[in-house]
Amino acid sequence: MRAKAPEPPPPDLPPDVRQIVHERLESVFLASSYPRNVRVSPPLRELHGSGWTACVQAEITSATGQPLGTQTYRVTISGGLIVDRRRTQVDDTCAPETFEPI
C-alpha cells in the first residue's frame, strides 16, 4: 500500500499592502525623495511564484528638489516583506488599478 501524498500547504492570505508599505516606505522610495500622497493598489497573486504584487504611487521630489510628479512602482511582497520593487513601464498593468491612500 502506498502512503497518501502530503497535501500542499494552504495558500497564504493576501498581505495588508497598506500596512506593509506604511511600515517600509523606504523599501519603495528614497527618504530624500519626500514621498507624499502615497497610495497602494490591492494585492494580486504573482503569475509565476508564490508571492504577491501591488502597485504603489506617490508624488516625489528629485535630489535637486524639483518635483517629479507622481511615480508608480510595482512591488513584490513575500512573507510580509517587500522583496522587490521596480518602476512601472508602459506595458505594466498598474494603470487601470484602483488606489487607496495608506
HELIX and SHEET records of a PDB file:
HELIX    1   1 VAL A   17  GLU A   23  1                                   7    
HELIX    2   2 LEU A   25  SER A   27  5                                   3    
HELIX    3   3 ALA A   31  SER A   33  5                                   3    
SHEET    1   A 4 LEU A  44  ARG A  45  0                                        
SHEET    2   A 4 TRP A  52  THR A  61 -1                                        
SHEET    3   A 4 ARG A  36  VAL A  40 -1                                        
SHEET    4   A 4 GLU A 100  PRO A 101 -1                                        
SHEET    1   B 4 LEU A  44  ARG A  45  0                                        
SHEET    2   B 4 TRP A  52  THR A  61 -1                                        
SHEET    3   B 4 PRO A  67  SER A  78 -1                                        
SHEET    4   B 4 LEU A  81  ARG A  87 -1                                        
END                                                                             
